[in-house]
């Protein structure tokens, strides 16, 4: 299930790296209506099973590290767990005022967006960048390495992440764990979460293989850190494959 939330503000100023602040606002709304679910999603390990998009707007200016939003804006939230979406919608309806990075917004409209039926081959467009990483070990030292699509490990990390999500979500293995990703258009990005920079990528890509894995990616997000605003996609309806 996915929502589109329309934001109104006279003029808002956000840090270009607003992911953490928007995630905090979302968790705050959830906590107000369901503390136990909020605590469950705050556990440090394991997928949170929701993701959200970038903030979209046609009326903005960028100056340095700030974005000035001068008109209506909107963003999307997606989850394979309808309970999460229902609680979030309730939270925003009860109190439509929301503060993001110190700027005040008003949620003027909440829409349920019809989900697409996912097949075994789809063309996706990212609505928020995909983040994938791995751990490299050298002697007694290990370090986290962010991956781009130019590194073959990027695709295997995403595949294994989707298998893990499916197992936790449904309590069983997917019928197939095959996944191939063909990037068609790639735009590298760097996004800061608190004090840490993350290399990530906006993409147009074709995914084919396990329908189970493609559907989990569509609903819960591709890659990791989905609850921080990474990995949300939509089906690219402009192209037939």
Residue frames as a rotation matrix with the C-alpha (Angstrom) as fourth column:
UNK 1
0.581 0.814 0.000 0.00
0.814 -0.581 0.000 0.00
0.000 0.000 -1.000 0.00
UNK 2
-0.582 -0.811 0.048 1.25
0.812 -0.583 -0.006 3.49
0.033 0.035 0.999 -0.77
UNK 3
0.491 0.690 -0.532 0.25
0.732 -0.658 -0.177 7.04
-0.472 -0.303 -0.828 0.05
UNK 4
-0.295 -0.500 0.814 0.79
0.710 -0.685 -0.164 10.41
0.640 0.529 0.557 -1.57
UNK 5
0.262 0.312 -0.913 0.98
0.882 -0.461 0.096 13.25
-0.392 -0.831 -0.396 0.96
UNK 6
0.188 -0.109 0.976 0.65
0.637 -0.743 -0.206 16.82
0.748 0.660 -0.070 -0.28
UNK 7
-0.146 -0.384 -0.912 2.47
0.947 -0.322 -0.016 19.47
-0.287 -0.866 0.410 1.74
UNK 8
0.562 0.321 0.762 1.55
0.519 -0.855 -0.023 23.15
0.644 0.408 -0.647 1.95
UNK 9
0.093 -0.549 -0.830 3.77
0.882 -0.341 0.325 25.93
-0.461 -0.763 0.453 3.29
UNK 10
0.892 0.174 -0.416 4.17
0.033 -0.945 -0.325 29.66
-0.450 0.276 -0.849 2.75
UNK 11
0.543 -0.789 -0.288 7.89
-0.526 -0.052 -0.849 29.17
0.654 0.613 -0.443 2.21
UNK 12
0.950 -0.221 0.218 10.00
-0.034 0.625 0.780 26.38
-0.309 -0.749 0.586 3.62
UNK 13
0.321 -0.921 -0.221 13.77
-0.866 -0.191 -0.462 26.09
0.384 0.340 -0.859 3.80
UNK 14
0.965 -0.007 0.262 15.26
-0.101 0.913 0.395 22.60
-0.241 -0.408 0.880 3.96
UNK 15
-0.113 -0.990 0.081 18.77
-0.640 0.135 0.756 21.26
-0.760 0.034 -0.649 4.04
UNK 16
0.018 0.083 -0.996 19.38
-0.950 0.313 0.008 19.39
0.312 0.946 0.085 0.79
UNK 17
-0.695 -0.262 -0.670 20.12
-0.054 0.947 -0.315 16.36
0.717 -0.183 -0.672 2.97
UNK 18
-0.348 0.682 0.643 16.67
-0.908 -0.416 -0.051 16.27
0.232 -0.601 0.764 4.58
UNK 19
-0.160 0.332 -0.930 16.20
-0.209 0.909 0.360 12.47
0.965 0.252 -0.076 4.62
UNK 20
-0.743 -0.193 -0.641 16.83
0.517 0.443 -0.733 12.07
0.425 -0.876 -0.229 8.33
UNK 21
-0.916 0.400 -0.044 14.52
-0.294 -0.740 -0.605 14.97
-0.275 -0.541 0.795 9.20
UNK 22
-0.198 0.873 -0.445 11.66
-0.882 0.039 0.469 13.61
0.427 0.486 0.763 7.06
UNK 23
-0.276 0.041 -0.960 12.18
0.152 0.988 -0.001 10.13
0.949 -0.146 -0.279 8.53
UNK 24
-0.951 -0.108 -0.289 12.02
0.300 -0.111 -0.947 11.64
0.070 -0.988 0.138 12.03
UNK 25
-0.634 0.772 -0.038 8.74
-0.764 -0.634 -0.119 13.38
-0.116 -0.046 0.992 11.18
UNK 26
-0.052 0.603 -0.796 7.27
-0.562 0.642 0.522 10.10
0.826 0.474 0.305 9.91
UNK 27
-0.495 -0.194 -0.847 8.35
0.466 0.763 -0.448 8.17
0.733 -0.616 -0.287 13.02
UNK 28
-0.989 0.143 0.029 6.97
-0.110 -0.599 -0.793 10.96
-0.096 -0.788 0.608 15.22
UNK 29
-0.285 0.941 -0.182 3.52
-0.922 -0.218 0.321 10.67
0.262 0.259 0.930 13.63
UNK 30
-0.019 0.232 -0.972 3.59
-0.132 0.964 0.233 6.90
0.991 0.133 0.012 14.03
UNK 31
-0.818 -0.371 -0.440 4.58
0.372 0.242 -0.896 7.18
0.439 -0.897 -0.060 17.70
UNK 32
-0.811 0.530 0.248 1.61
-0.585 -0.723 -0.367 9.45
-0.015 -0.443 0.897 18.39
UNK 33
0.150 0.955 -0.254 -0.92
-0.952 0.210 0.225 6.83
0.268 0.208 0.941 17.27
UNK 34
0.940 0.133 -0.315 0.83
-0.079 0.981 0.179 3.52
0.332 -0.143 0.932 18.03
UNK 35
0.440 -0.809 0.389 3.78
-0.891 -0.341 0.298 3.53
-0.109 -0.478 -0.872 20.44
UNK 36
0.346 -0.304 0.888 4.27
-0.173 0.909 0.379 -0.24
-0.922 -0.284 0.263 20.30
UNK 37
0.799 -0.043 0.600 4.52
0.576 0.340 -0.743 -0.25
-0.172 0.939 0.297 16.50
UNK 38
0.821 -0.525 0.226 6.87
-0.397 -0.808 -0.436 2.72
0.411 0.268 -0.871 16.63
UNK 39
0.323 -0.711 0.625 9.12
-0.786 0.167 0.596 0.90
-0.528 -0.683 -0.505 19.10
UNK 40
0.549 -0.060 0.834 9.04
0.282 0.952 -0.117 -2.22
-0.787 0.299 0.540 16.92
UNK 41
0.865 -0.171 0.472 10.19
0.446 -0.169 -0.879 -0.21
0.230 0.971 -0.070 13.90
UNK 42
0.711 -0.622 0.330 12.90
-0.655 -0.756 -0.014 1.50
0.258 -0.206 -0.944 15.95
UNK 43
0.770 -0.477 0.424 14.72
0.107 0.751 0.651 -1.77
-0.629 -0.456 0.630 16.61
UNK 44
0.197 -0.788 -0.583 18.28
-0.613 -0.563 0.554 -1.36
-0.765 0.249 -0.594 15.35
UNK 45
-0.822 -0.563 0.084 18.45
-0.318 0.577 0.753 -4.49
-0.472 0.592 -0.653 13.19
UNK 46
-0.483 0.623 0.615 16.29
0.712 0.688 -0.137 -5.87
-0.509 0.372 -0.777 10.43
UNK 47
-0.792 0.218 0.570 14.14
0.375 -0.564 0.736 -4.20
0.482 0.797 0.365 7.75
UNK 48
-0.836 0.507 -0.211 11.46
-0.119 -0.541 -0.832 -1.71
-0.536 -0.671 0.512 8.81
UNK 49
-0.541 0.597 0.592 9.21
0.811 0.556 0.181 -2.59
-0.221 0.578 -0.785 5.85
UNK 50
0.727 0.686 -0.040 8.45
0.567 -0.631 -0.529 0.91
-0.387 0.362 -0.848 4.71
UNK 51
-0.492 -0.850 0.188 10.14
0.822 -0.383 0.421 3.42
-0.286 0.362 0.887 2.49
UNK 52
0.561 0.677 -0.477 9.49
0.433 -0.730 -0.528 6.94
-0.706 0.090 -0.702 1.30
UNK 53
0.444 -0.294 0.846 10.33
0.859 -0.127 -0.495 9.08
0.253 0.947 0.196 -1.69
UNK 54
-0.801 -0.598 0.021 12.08
0.594 -0.799 -0.094 12.37
0.073 -0.063 0.995 -2.18
UNK 55
0.015 0.755 -0.656 10.04
0.394 -0.607 -0.690 15.53
-0.919 -0.248 -0.306 -1.73
UNK 56
-0.474 -0.090 0.876 8.80
0.881 -0.061 0.470 16.64
0.011 0.994 0.108 -5.14
UNK 57
0.308 0.582 -0.752 7.90
0.436 -0.789 -0.433 20.22
-0.846 -0.194 -0.497 -6.05
UNK 58
0.291 -0.151 0.945 7.86
0.930 -0.188 -0.316 22.44
0.226 0.970 0.086 -9.13
UNK 59
0.735 0.065 0.675 8.37
0.010 -0.996 0.085 25.64
0.679 -0.056 -0.732 -7.14
UNK 60
0.798 -0.510 -0.322 11.83
0.474 0.201 0.857 25.74
-0.373 -0.836 0.402 -5.60
UNK 61
0.681 -0.723 0.117 15.25
-0.434 -0.527 -0.730 27.36
0.590 0.446 -0.673 -5.63
UNK 62
0.730 -0.539 -0.420 18.56
0.677 0.651 0.342 25.91
0.089 -0.535 0.840 -4.49
UNK 63
0.623 -0.598 0.504 21.18
-0.467 -0.802 -0.373 28.08
0.628 -0.003 -0.779 -2.83
UNK 64
-0.349 -0.847 0.402 24.27
-0.895 0.175 -0.410 26.34
0.277 -0.503 -0.819 -1.55
UNK 65
-0.964 -0.043 -0.261 23.17
0.035 0.957 -0.288 23.48
0.262 -0.287 -0.921 0.72
UNK 66
-0.598 0.795 -0.098 19.60
-0.028 -0.143 -0.989 24.77
-0.801 -0.589 0.107 1.08
UNK 67
-0.767 0.498 0.404 16.44
0.536 0.150 0.831 24.24
0.353 0.854 -0.382 -0.95
UNK 68
-0.814 0.533 -0.230 13.74
-0.303 -0.729 -0.614 26.93
-0.495 -0.430 0.755 -0.80
UNK 69
-0.675 0.672 0.306 10.29
0.737 0.588 0.333 25.44
0.044 0.450 -0.892 -1.42
UNK 70
-0.946 0.221 -0.235 7.95
-0.201 -0.974 -0.105 28.18
-0.252 -0.052 0.966 -2.60
UNK 71
-0.215 0.915 -0.342 4.78
-0.923 -0.076 0.378 26.23
0.320 0.397 0.860 -3.41
UNK 72
0.721 0.581 0.378 2.97
-0.672 0.719 0.176 22.91
-0.170 -0.381 0.909 -3.02
UNK 73
-0.452 -0.844 -0.290 5.13
-0.853 0.504 -0.137 19.84
0.261 0.186 -0.947 -2.52
UNK 74
0.705 0.696 0.137 4.46
-0.707 0.676 0.206 16.14
0.051 -0.243 0.969 -2.07
UNK 75
-0.565 -0.822 -0.072 6.08
-0.817 0.570 -0.091 12.83
0.116 0.008 -0.993 -1.22
UNK 76
0.379 0.661 -0.647 5.11
-0.585 0.713 0.386 9.16
0.717 0.233 0.657 -1.17
UNK 77
-0.358 -0.407 0.841 5.26
-0.879 0.450 -0.156 6.40
-0.315 -0.795 -0.518 1.46
UNK 78
0.248 0.406 -0.880 5.08
-0.695 0.707 0.130 2.69
0.674 0.580 0.457 0.64
UNK 79
-0.522 -0.396 0.755 4.89
-0.805 0.523 -0.282 -0.50
-0.283 -0.755 -0.591 2.70
UNK 80
-0.604 0.329 -0.725 3.90
-0.209 0.813 0.543 -4.13
0.769 0.480 -0.422 2.18
UNK 81
-0.676 0.376 -0.634 2.32
0.735 0.392 -0.552 -3.92
0.041 -0.840 -0.542 5.65
UNK 82
-0.120 0.728 0.675 -1.01
0.447 -0.567 0.692 -2.12
0.887 0.385 -0.257 5.39
UNK 83
0.573 0.328 -0.751 -1.04
0.812 -0.109 0.573 -1.59
0.106 -0.938 -0.329 9.16
UNK 84
-0.375 -0.799 -0.469 1.96
0.791 -0.540 0.287 0.74
-0.483 -0.264 0.835 8.92
UNK 85
-0.824 0.090 0.559 0.36
0.368 -0.665 0.650 2.82
0.430 0.742 0.515 6.18
UNK 86
0.202 0.979 0.006 -2.99
0.559 -0.120 0.820 2.97
0.804 -0.163 -0.572 8.00
UNK 87
0.414 -0.101 -0.905 -1.33
0.879 -0.217 0.426 4.17
-0.239 -0.971 -0.001 11.22
UNK 88
-0.689 -0.716 -0.111 0.72
0.640 -0.673 0.371 6.76
-0.340 0.184 0.922 9.38
UNK 89
-0.523 0.594 0.611 -2.35
0.378 -0.481 0.791 8.08
0.764 0.645 0.027 7.59
UNK 90
0.512 0.723 -0.464 -4.14
0.722 -0.069 0.688 8.28
0.466 -0.688 -0.557 10.93
UNK 91
-0.001 -0.613 -0.790 -1.24
0.887 -0.365 0.282 10.19
-0.461 -0.701 0.544 12.45
UNK 92
-0.912 -0.358 0.198 -1.15
0.408 -0.761 0.504 12.77
-0.030 0.541 0.840 9.69
UNK 93
-0.228 0.908 0.352 -4.95
0.420 -0.235 0.877 13.13
0.878 0.348 -0.328 9.70
UNK 94
0.460 0.379 -0.803 -5.16
0.878 -0.062 0.474 13.67
0.130 -0.923 -0.362 13.46
UNK 95
0.490 -0.391 -0.779 -2.44
0.151 -0.843 0.517 16.32
-0.859 -0.371 -0.354 13.34
UNK 96
0.796 -0.087 0.599 -1.70
0.605 0.130 -0.785 17.51
-0.010 0.988 0.156 9.79
UNK 97
0.806 -0.585 0.087 1.02
-0.582 -0.811 -0.062 19.90
0.107 0.000 -0.994 10.95
UNK 98
0.795 -0.606 0.030 4.49
0.599 0.792 0.119 18.51
-0.095 -0.076 0.992 10.41
UNK 99
0.729 -0.640 -0.243 7.94
-0.559 -0.762 0.328 19.96
-0.395 -0.104 -0.913 11.03
UNK 100
0.787 -0.534 0.308 10.76
0.616 0.701 -0.359 18.95
-0.024 0.473 0.881 8.71
UNK 101
-0.174 -0.968 0.183 14.26
0.939 -0.219 -0.266 20.31
0.297 0.126 0.946 9.33
UNK 102
-0.698 -0.100 -0.710 12.76
0.521 -0.750 -0.407 23.21
-0.492 -0.653 0.576 11.30
UNK 103
-0.896 0.417 -0.153 10.26
-0.413 -0.658 0.629 24.23
0.162 0.627 0.762 8.60
UNK 104
-0.487 0.812 0.320 6.52
-0.171 0.271 -0.947 23.99
-0.856 -0.516 0.007 9.21
UNK 105
-0.905 0.301 -0.301 4.32
-0.262 0.164 0.951 22.18
0.336 0.939 -0.070 6.70
UNK 106
-0.236 0.896 0.375 0.62
-0.683 0.122 -0.720 21.34
-0.691 -0.426 0.584 6.62
UNK 107
-0.931 -0.011 0.364 -0.52
0.199 0.821 0.535 18.04
-0.305 0.570 -0.763 5.09
UNK 108
-0.529 0.736 -0.422 -3.34
-0.726 -0.651 -0.223 19.32
-0.439 0.189 0.878 2.92
UNK 109
0.503 0.706 -0.499 -4.21
-0.857 0.481 -0.184 16.04
0.110 0.520 0.847 1.22
UNK 110
-0.501 -0.574 0.648 -3.59
-0.575 0.780 0.246 12.31
-0.647 -0.249 -0.721 1.69
UNK 111
0.379 0.595 -0.708 -4.27
-0.925 0.273 -0.265 10.01
0.035 0.756 0.654 -1.24
UNK 112
0.197 -0.270 0.942 -4.08
-0.129 0.946 0.298 6.23
-0.972 -0.180 0.152 -1.49
UNK 113
-0.109 -0.351 -0.930 -2.13
-0.963 -0.195 0.187 5.45
-0.247 0.916 -0.316 -4.65
UNK 114
0.874 0.479 0.082 -3.14
-0.432 0.844 -0.318 2.37
-0.222 0.243 0.944 -6.58
UNK 115
-0.074 -0.925 0.374 -0.35
-0.473 0.362 0.803 -0.18
-0.878 -0.118 -0.465 -6.62
UNK 116
0.105 -0.002 -0.994 0.74
-0.978 0.181 -0.104 -1.74
0.180 0.983 0.017 -9.89
UNK 117
0.911 0.128 0.392 0.58
-0.188 0.975 0.119 -5.49
-0.367 -0.182 0.912 -10.39
UNK 118
0.111 -0.979 -0.169 4.18
-0.907 -0.169 0.386 -6.67
-0.406 0.111 -0.907 -10.52
UNK 119
0.949 0.170 -0.265 5.31
-0.285 0.820 -0.495 -9.34
0.133 0.546 0.827 -12.94
UNK 120
0.668 -0.730 0.144 8.57
0.541 0.610 0.579 -11.20
-0.511 -0.309 0.802 -13.43
UNK 121
-0.420 -0.788 0.451 10.02
0.908 -0.363 0.211 -8.41
-0.003 0.498 0.867 -15.58
UNK 122
0.711 0.669 -0.219 9.50
0.684 -0.729 -0.007 -4.72
-0.164 -0.145 -0.976 -14.87
UNK 123
-0.231 -0.698 0.678 11.02
0.633 -0.637 -0.440 -1.37
0.739 0.328 0.589 -15.75
UNK 124
0.496 0.355 -0.793 11.41
0.865 -0.284 0.414 0.70
-0.078 -0.891 -0.447 -12.58
UNK 125
0.056 -0.457 0.888 12.29
0.189 -0.868 -0.459 4.33
0.980 0.193 0.038 -11.87
UNK 126
-0.469 -0.270 -0.841 13.65
0.854 0.105 -0.510 5.32
0.226 -0.957 0.182 -8.47
UNK 127
0.558 0.651 0.515 11.63
0.353 -0.747 0.563 7.81
0.751 -0.132 -0.647 -6.43
UNK 128
0.779 -0.531 0.335 14.43
-0.596 -0.458 0.660 7.92
-0.197 -0.713 -0.672 -3.89
UNK 129
0.081 -0.836 -0.542 18.02
-0.888 0.186 -0.420 6.71
0.452 0.516 -0.728 -4.44
UNK 130
0.894 0.118 -0.433 19.01
0.006 0.962 0.274 3.09
0.449 -0.248 0.859 -3.89
UNK 131
0.218 -0.828 0.517 21.64
-0.966 -0.260 -0.009 2.43
0.142 -0.497 -0.856 -1.24
UNK 132
0.945 -0.034 -0.326 23.68
0.052 0.998 0.047 -0.77
0.323 -0.062 0.944 -1.12
UNK 133
0.276 -0.883 0.379 26.82
-0.930 -0.345 -0.127 -1.54
0.243 -0.317 -0.917 0.87
UNK 134
0.738 -0.141 -0.660 29.06
0.182 0.983 -0.006 -4.39
0.650 -0.116 0.751 1.93
UNK 135
0.820 -0.506 0.268 31.72
-0.431 -0.239 0.870 -5.02
-0.377 -0.829 -0.414 4.57
UNK 136
0.579 -0.735 -0.353 35.32
-0.134 0.342 -0.930 -5.46
0.804 0.586 0.099 3.53
UNK 137
0.949 -0.284 0.135 37.71
-0.072 0.222 0.972 -7.16
-0.307 -0.933 0.190 5.95
UNK 138
0.473 -0.878 -0.076 41.46
-0.145 0.008 -0.989 -6.64
0.869 0.479 -0.124 5.90
UNK 139
-0.673 -0.692 -0.260 43.22
0.080 0.281 -0.956 -8.47
0.735 -0.664 -0.134 8.73
UNK 140
-0.588 0.438 -0.680 41.59
0.798 0.179 -0.575 -7.34
-0.131 -0.881 -0.455 11.97
UNK 141
-0.739 0.275 -0.615 40.05
-0.181 -0.961 -0.211 -4.26
-0.649 -0.044 0.760 10.32
UNK 142
-0.378 0.688 0.619 36.60
0.913 0.386 0.129 -4.20
-0.150 0.614 -0.775 8.75
UNK 143
-0.777 0.147 -0.613 34.96
-0.112 -0.989 -0.096 -1.27
-0.620 -0.006 0.785 7.01
UNK 144
0.219 0.931 0.294 31.63
0.475 0.161 -0.865 -0.54
-0.852 0.329 -0.407 5.36
UNK 145
-0.862 -0.499 -0.087 31.91
0.122 -0.371 0.920 0.14
-0.492 0.783 0.381 1.63
UNK 146
0.160 0.922 -0.352 29.12
-0.275 -0.301 -0.913 1.82
-0.948 0.243 0.206 -0.32
UNK 147
-0.527 -0.319 0.788 28.49
0.508 0.625 0.593 0.32
-0.682 0.712 -0.168 -3.75
UNK 148
-0.178 0.432 -0.884 27.57
-0.737 -0.654 -0.171 1.75
-0.652 0.621 0.435 -7.13
UNK 149
0.788 0.576 0.218 26.12
-0.284 0.654 -0.701 -0.21
-0.547 0.490 0.679 -10.09
UNK 150
0.472 -0.701 -0.535 29.61
-0.755 -0.009 -0.655 -0.28
0.455 0.713 -0.534 -11.66
UNK 151
-0.647 -0.624 0.439 30.53
-0.762 0.540 -0.356 -2.81
-0.015 -0.565 -0.825 -8.94
UNK 152
-0.406 0.487 -0.773 29.10
-0.256 0.752 0.608 -6.30
0.877 0.445 -0.181 -9.53
UNK 153
-0.851 0.057 -0.521 28.61
0.489 0.446 -0.749 -6.71
0.190 -0.893 -0.408 -5.77
UNK 154
-0.816 0.578 -0.021 25.89
-0.557 -0.795 -0.241 -4.03
-0.156 -0.185 0.970 -5.94
UNK 155
-0.160 0.806 -0.570 23.45
-0.776 0.255 0.578 -6.43
0.611 0.534 0.584 -7.63
UNK 156
-0.295 0.000 -0.955 24.13
0.296 0.951 -0.091 -9.41
0.909 -0.310 -0.281 -5.36
UNK 157
-0.978 -0.043 -0.204 23.76
0.207 -0.318 -0.925 -7.27
-0.025 -0.947 0.320 -2.23
UNK 158
-0.544 0.835 -0.082 20.37
-0.838 -0.544 0.024 -6.05
-0.024 0.082 0.996 -3.47
UNK 159
-0.076 0.513 -0.855 19.26
-0.439 0.753 0.491 -9.59
0.895 0.413 0.168 -4.36
UNK 160
-0.568 -0.203 -0.798 20.23
0.514 0.670 -0.536 -11.01
0.643 -0.714 -0.276 -0.96
UNK 161
-0.973 0.232 0.013 18.55
-0.172 -0.679 -0.714 -8.07
-0.157 -0.697 0.700 0.78
UNK 162
-0.274 0.922 -0.274 15.27
-0.908 -0.153 0.390 -8.77
0.318 0.356 0.879 -1.04
UNK 163
-0.143 0.162 -0.976 15.46
0.041 0.987 0.157 -12.48
0.989 -0.018 -0.148 -0.15
UNK 164
-0.869 -0.236 -0.434 15.96
0.433 0.061 -0.900 -11.55
0.239 -0.970 0.049 3.52
UNK 165
-0.770 0.636 0.056 13.01
-0.625 -0.732 -0.273 -9.17
-0.133 -0.245 0.961 3.44
UNK 166
-0.087 0.768 -0.634 10.78
-0.683 0.418 0.600 -11.80
0.726 0.485 0.488 1.87
UNK 167
-0.386 -0.127 -0.914 11.74
0.357 0.893 -0.275 -14.43
0.851 -0.432 -0.299 4.46
UNK 168
-0.969 0.005 -0.248 11.06
0.232 -0.339 -0.912 -12.09
-0.088 -0.941 0.328 7.38
UNK 169
-0.650 0.748 -0.134 7.84
-0.760 -0.646 0.078 -10.76
-0.028 0.152 0.988 5.86
UNK 170
0.225 0.807 -0.547 6.28
-0.841 0.444 0.309 -14.11
0.492 0.390 0.778 4.92
UNK 171
0.224 -0.175 0.959 8.15
-0.802 0.526 0.283 -16.62
-0.553 -0.833 -0.023 7.10
UNK 172
0.600 -0.057 0.798 9.26
0.348 0.917 -0.196 -18.73
-0.720 0.395 0.570 4.14
UNK 173
-0.566 -0.823 -0.040 11.63
0.233 -0.207 0.950 -18.71
-0.791 0.528 0.309 1.18
UNK 174
0.039 0.545 -0.837 10.51
-0.799 -0.486 -0.354 -17.18
-0.600 0.683 0.417 -2.11
UNK 175
0.834 0.322 0.448 9.61
-0.014 0.824 -0.567 -19.65
-0.551 0.466 0.692 -4.84
UNK 176
0.513 -0.737 0.440 12.64
0.761 0.152 -0.631 -18.36
0.398 0.658 0.639 -6.74
UNK 177
0.557 -0.383 -0.737 15.56
0.401 -0.653 0.643 -16.21
-0.728 -0.653 -0.210 -5.60
UNK 178
-0.233 -0.625 0.745 16.73
0.963 -0.042 0.266 -15.24
-0.135 0.779 0.612 -9.08
UNK 179
0.735 0.423 -0.530 17.14
0.350 -0.906 -0.237 -11.55
-0.580 -0.011 -0.814 -9.87
UNK 180
-0.286 -0.773 0.566 18.82
0.956 -0.191 0.223 -9.68
-0.064 0.605 0.794 -12.70
UNK 181
0.560 0.394 -0.729 19.06
0.377 -0.904 -0.199 -5.89
-0.738 -0.163 -0.655 -12.79
UNK 182
-0.121 -0.531 0.839 19.92
0.989 -0.133 0.059 -4.01
0.081 0.837 0.542 -15.96
UNK 183
-0.047 0.081 -0.996 20.65
0.424 -0.901 -0.094 -0.31
-0.905 -0.426 0.008 -15.34
UNK 184
0.305 0.245 0.920 19.45
0.950 -0.146 -0.276 1.93
0.067 0.959 -0.277 -18.17
UNK 185
0.272 -0.197 0.942 20.12
0.066 -0.973 -0.222 5.35
0.960 0.123 -0.252 -16.67
UNK 186
0.323 -0.284 -0.903 22.28
0.916 0.334 0.222 5.94
0.239 -0.899 0.368 -13.61
UNK 187
0.349 -0.211 0.913 22.84
-0.110 -0.977 -0.184 9.10
0.931 -0.036 -0.364 -11.58
UNK 188
-0.245 -0.512 -0.823 25.26
0.773 0.410 -0.485 8.78
0.585 -0.755 0.296 -8.62
UNK 189
0.517 0.437 0.736 24.28
-0.158 -0.797 0.583 10.68
0.841 -0.418 -0.343 -5.48
UNK 190
-0.647 -0.583 -0.492 25.69
0.453 0.225 -0.863 11.36
0.613 -0.781 0.118 -2.01
UNK 191
0.347 0.825 0.446 23.26
-0.113 -0.436 0.893 11.87
0.931 -0.361 -0.058 0.87
UNK 192
-0.752 -0.622 0.220 24.14
-0.236 -0.057 -0.970 12.71
0.616 -0.781 -0.104 4.45
UNK 193
0.484 0.792 -0.372 22.30
0.192 0.318 0.928 10.97
0.854 -0.521 0.002 7.29
UNK 194
0.902 -0.225 -0.367 23.25
0.303 -0.275 0.913 12.75
-0.306 -0.935 -0.180 10.52
UNK 195
0.464 -0.799 -0.382 27.04
-0.621 -0.601 0.503 13.01
-0.632 0.004 -0.775 10.16
UNK 196
-0.336 -0.569 0.750 27.60
0.103 0.770 0.630 10.15
-0.936 0.289 -0.200 7.73
UNK 197
-0.136 0.215 -0.967 27.65
-0.921 -0.388 0.043 10.42
-0.366 0.896 0.250 3.94
UNK 198
-0.008 0.215 0.977 26.14
0.116 0.970 -0.213 7.59
-0.993 0.112 -0.033 1.91
UNK 199
-0.798 -0.224 -0.560 26.88
-0.537 -0.156 0.829 6.93
-0.273 0.962 0.004 -1.74
UNK 200
-0.156 0.825 0.542 23.68
0.233 0.565 -0.792 5.97
-0.960 0.002 -0.280 -3.51
UNK 201
-0.969 -0.244 0.033 22.16
0.064 -0.120 0.991 6.05
-0.238 0.962 0.131 -6.96
UNK 202
0.071 0.959 -0.273 19.06
-0.503 -0.202 -0.840 7.22
-0.861 0.197 0.469 -8.79
UNK 203
-0.869 -0.432 0.242 18.25
-0.094 0.625 0.775 4.77
-0.486 0.650 -0.584 -11.58
UNK 204
0.374 0.836 -0.402 16.01
-0.905 0.233 -0.356 3.70
-0.204 0.497 0.843 -14.36
UNK 205
-0.708 -0.698 0.105 16.43
-0.677 0.714 0.180 -0.06
-0.200 0.056 -0.978 -14.54
UNK 206
0.251 0.700 -0.669 14.92
-0.708 0.604 0.365 -3.31
0.659 0.382 0.647 -15.74
UNK 207
-0.529 -0.321 0.786 14.52
-0.784 0.539 -0.307 -6.01
-0.325 -0.779 -0.537 -13.08
UNK 208
0.307 0.626 -0.717 13.64
-0.784 0.594 0.183 -9.56
0.540 0.505 0.673 -14.02
UNK 209
-0.777 -0.505 -0.375 13.50
-0.231 0.784 -0.576 -12.93
0.585 -0.361 -0.726 -12.29
UNK 210
-0.687 0.488 -0.539 11.57
0.719 0.566 -0.404 -13.77
0.108 -0.665 -0.739 -9.16
UNK 211
-0.079 0.761 0.644 8.19
0.239 -0.613 0.754 -12.06
0.968 0.213 -0.133 -9.10
UNK 212
0.642 0.294 -0.708 8.25
0.720 0.086 0.689 -12.42
0.264 -0.952 -0.157 -5.29
UNK 213
-0.199 -0.824 -0.531 11.47
0.898 -0.370 0.237 -10.41
-0.391 -0.430 0.814 -5.02
UNK 214
-0.742 -0.037 0.669 10.37
0.457 -0.759 0.464 -7.74
0.491 0.650 0.580 -7.50
UNK 215
0.282 0.940 0.191 7.14
0.364 -0.289 0.885 -7.24
0.887 -0.180 -0.424 -5.58
UNK 216
0.513 -0.186 -0.838 8.96
0.846 -0.061 0.530 -6.90
-0.149 -0.981 0.126 -2.24
UNK 217
-0.605 -0.796 -0.020 11.29
0.767 -0.590 0.252 -4.35
-0.213 0.137 0.967 -3.82
UNK 218
-0.478 0.518 0.710 8.36
0.356 -0.625 0.695 -2.41
0.803 0.585 0.114 -5.24
UNK 219
0.551 0.834 -0.031 6.50
0.315 -0.174 0.933 -2.32
0.773 -0.524 -0.359 -1.92
UNK 220
0.831 -0.242 -0.500 9.28
0.513 -0.011 0.858 -2.19
-0.214 -0.970 0.115 0.68
UNK 221
0.747 -0.583 -0.320 12.13
-0.612 -0.790 0.012 -0.65
-0.260 0.187 -0.947 -1.31
UNK 222
0.778 -0.600 -0.185 15.26
0.323 0.635 -0.702 -1.87
0.538 0.486 0.688 -3.09
UNK 223
-0.227 -0.951 0.210 18.54
0.092 -0.236 -0.967 -1.92
0.970 -0.201 0.141 -1.18
UNK 224
-0.180 0.066 -0.981 18.87
0.950 0.270 -0.156 -0.97
0.255 -0.960 -0.112 2.48
UNK 225
-0.830 -0.095 -0.549 18.08
0.391 -0.802 -0.453 1.99
-0.397 -0.590 0.703 4.77
UNK 226
-0.502 0.710 0.494 14.61
0.641 -0.078 0.763 2.19
0.580 0.700 -0.416 3.24
UNK 227
0.441 0.730 -0.522 13.11
0.890 -0.279 0.361 3.80
0.118 -0.624 -0.773 6.35
UNK 228
-0.129 -0.536 -0.835 15.63
0.449 -0.782 0.433 6.64
-0.884 -0.319 0.341 5.89
UNK 229
0.582 0.490 -0.649 14.23
-0.300 -0.613 -0.731 7.41
-0.756 0.620 -0.210 2.46
UNK 230
-0.515 -0.748 -0.419 16.19
-0.745 0.149 0.650 5.09
-0.424 0.647 -0.634 0.17
UNK 231
-0.955 -0.163 0.248 15.08
-0.045 0.907 0.420 2.65
-0.293 0.389 -0.873 -2.49
UNK 232
-0.012 0.998 0.069 11.49
0.070 0.069 -0.995 3.60
-0.997 -0.007 -0.070 -3.29
UNK 233
-0.955 -0.292 0.042 10.55
0.037 0.021 0.999 2.89
-0.293 0.956 -0.010 -6.91
UNK 234
0.131 0.979 -0.155 7.62
-0.481 -0.074 -0.873 3.15
-0.867 0.189 0.462 -9.27
UNK 235
0.010 -0.042 0.999 6.81
0.721 0.693 0.022 1.20
-0.693 0.720 0.037 -12.42
UNK 236
-0.660 -0.283 -0.696 7.84
-0.250 -0.790 0.559 3.17
-0.708 0.543 0.451 -15.48
UNK 237
0.128 0.858 0.498 4.61
0.389 0.418 -0.821 3.11
-0.912 0.298 -0.280 -17.46
UNK 238
0.388 0.000 -0.922 6.07
-0.633 -0.726 -0.267 5.14
-0.670 0.687 -0.282 -20.32
UNK 239
-0.363 -0.629 -0.688 7.97
-0.924 0.336 0.181 2.19
0.118 0.701 -0.703 -21.74
UNK 240
0.799 0.586 0.138 6.74
-0.590 0.807 -0.013 -1.28
-0.119 -0.071 0.990 -22.61
UNK 241
-0.336 -0.942 0.019 9.13
-0.931 0.335 0.144 -4.18
-0.142 0.031 -0.989 -22.14
